[in-house]
């Protein structure tokens, strides 16, 4: 045991008392607050002063006041107790499926409908559960999941070759070609991927699952995409298409329409798979496990589910 641990072990029983004395300005009131006899409180303060090698309290009328050394130690004790109390509250919440917290990471477009729907359904039965929502690229989400910053992530496609992570497929999302109104392909009923050869392409940056899918699709069609713009957000990509800067392959967003943009289905149809991922060790708190199971039941019950 190091010196710091030895000193802390001696100080710990009296630190709460010293903080209480600093708050109340009275040994007797501090003792009452902690539920200990006043003589015991006085002995603890004396022993604490002996350990630190400096007086901690001085008489002040009918009460006491902290010395400069006593105030410095009391402030440190108050901060430490706040951290410990917060940790205790967090542990109690985390082990209670009805009042814990879930840190959920997801791709930007999934925040339009899928994520709010899942959370709404879960909180109807668990209104005390809190959510911290984090958005980013597929690569970023998976890295933060491995590092323990996130509890669960919704990504596309789900990881299938990472021993540190477990995953389950949930749904499929159709990809369509987005072109500016007036573009030569805007009036087509369907387009082939080969029709995109030579077109300026607006897409997401490397690290996003959609970018990898697009690169692979173009390679399969026998050409290298001509990237005109890269972005971190699908809505920005759609805006650039509307402004006439190129075409894009984007997930179909159902009834939502963008002025100046025409979405044309692909032939054959192309879908990306959305999945849920979590640490493979499955050291999940009860509330995280409960939400994971809710997601798997709600979306993943039918592996052919299509979302938009």
Residue, then its C-alpha position, 0 to 999 in steps of 0.5 A: x500500500x502506497x503512502x497516499x493510500x495509507x494517509x487516505x485510510x486514516x483520513x477517510x473516517x474524519x473527512x465527512x466530519x470536517x466538511x460538515x464542520x466547515x458547513x455548519x461552523x459548529x462541532x456539535x451540529x456537525x456531529x448531529x448531522x452525521x449521527x455521532x456523539x459530540x465527544x467522538x467528533x472532537x476526538x476525530x478532529x484532533x486525530x485528523x489534525x495530528x495526521x496532517x500536522x496542522x490545526x484544522x479548527x479554531x474557537x470562534x464565539x460559540x462555534x468554530x471556524x476552519x483554519x486555512x489548512x482546515x478549509x483547504x482539506x474540507x474543500x477537498x473532502x467536499x469534492x471527494x464526497x460529491x464524486x463518491x455520492x455521484x458514483x453511488x447514485x450512478x451505480x444504483x441507477x445503472x443496476x435498476x432497469x427502470x431508472x438507469x441510463x443508456x448511451x446510444x450511438x447511431x448514424x445521423x439519418x437513423x435519428x430521423x425516425x428509427x431512434x425516436x421510435x425505439x426510445x418512445x416505445x421503451x420509455x412507455x414502459x420505463x419512463x425513468x430511463x435516461x438516454x444520452x444520444x451520440x451521432x457520428x460515422x460508423x468508424x467513430x461509433x464502433x471505436x467508441x463502443x470498443x473503448x467503453x464510451x458507448x453502450x450500444x450503437x446502431x450502424x450500417x452495416x453491422x460489424x461481422x469480423x470484430x471479436x470485441x463486438x457482438x452484433x445483430x442485423x435489424x433491418x434493410x434500407x433502400x439506396x436510391x440515386x439522388x439527382x438534381x431536377x433537370x438532370x439527364x437521369x431525373x426522368x428515368x424510372x430506374x437507373x443502373x449503377x453503370x449509368x453513373x460512370x463519369x458523373x460527379x459524385x457527392x458522398x460521405x467521407x471515408x469512415x462512414x459505412x455508406x461510403x464503403x458501400x458506394x465504393x464497393x458498388x462502383x467497383x462491382x460496376x467496373x468503374x472508379x467513382x469521380x468524387x466531387x464533394x465529401x461531407x460528414x452528413x447526409x443532409x448536406x450531401x442532399x443539399x449539394x445535389x439540389x444545388x447541382x454539384x453532382x449526384x449521390x447514392x443515399x438511403x431512401x427517406x420515405x415521404x420526406x422530399x427535398x426541393x430540387x432533388x429527384x430520387x430514382x430507384x436502382x436496377x437491381x435494387x440495392x439495400x444497406x443493412x442496419x444492425x445493433x452492436x454491443x461489447x462481445x463480453x456482454x458486460x451490460x448493465x440491466x437497463x442497457x440489456x433491457x433496451x438492447x432486447x427491446x430493439x432486437x424484439x421491435x426491429x430485429x424480429x423480422x430480418x426482412x424489415x425495411x426502414x426509411 
